[in-house]
Amino acid sequence: MSLFTTNLCASSGALTWSFITYYETRRFSLDSIFMGAISGLIFITPSAGFIGIPTSFFFGIVGACICRAALLIKYTKVAARLRWVDNGDTFATHCIGGVCATLMTGLFARKEVAAYDGTEIIGGVVFDGHLGQLWIQCVEALVGFLWAFVGTYLIVAFLDCIPGLQVLATDSDVIAGMDASQMNESLYEAQWAEEEDCHPFGKGTLEI
């Protein structure tokens, strides 16, 4: 069950994100497929063995929509004042998506599904009518957030104090490009001049 729901949730997330991108730009993007699959995997992580197959399909759809909307956080004025750095969209997907997925598990977890693997739970709100599981998930989300935030902050703060291991790159390095400034190579160098771009769709409806 866990294997099936995991793959289904990732697939529905990938399709949802890519279709939204196509609706907005009239072009498919592999990046959108990857991000959608990641959001689906994040949403299924806390609930893989506790929700049914149809629910996992809708988890992927909801996960893609929530994580995609959360990407806008880094473009807000508050994020600019805080000098927010989320180039990998980690906060939008893993933090926002993870918290939402944990809470939704409290809503849609099923005692019947958990019993397939011999696990006993009280069940969630929607299918089993137990509000207590939602409160358990709220505590779990809070503890997980604090543990990850505090632990990551301490590690980053320690590394930032070590010469040569500063966390943030300088503005000049960012403007030049991280590939060029950090690894002395670039996608636009002459060594790639004779390489041909891949165009699986003749009409250019897919971005690589």
Salt bridges, closest charged atoms under 4 A:
GLU24 OE1 - ARG68 NH2 3.08
ASP89 OD1 - LYS74 NZ 2.73
GLU112 OE1 - ARG110 NH2 2.88
GLU207 OE2 - ARG27 NH1 3.58
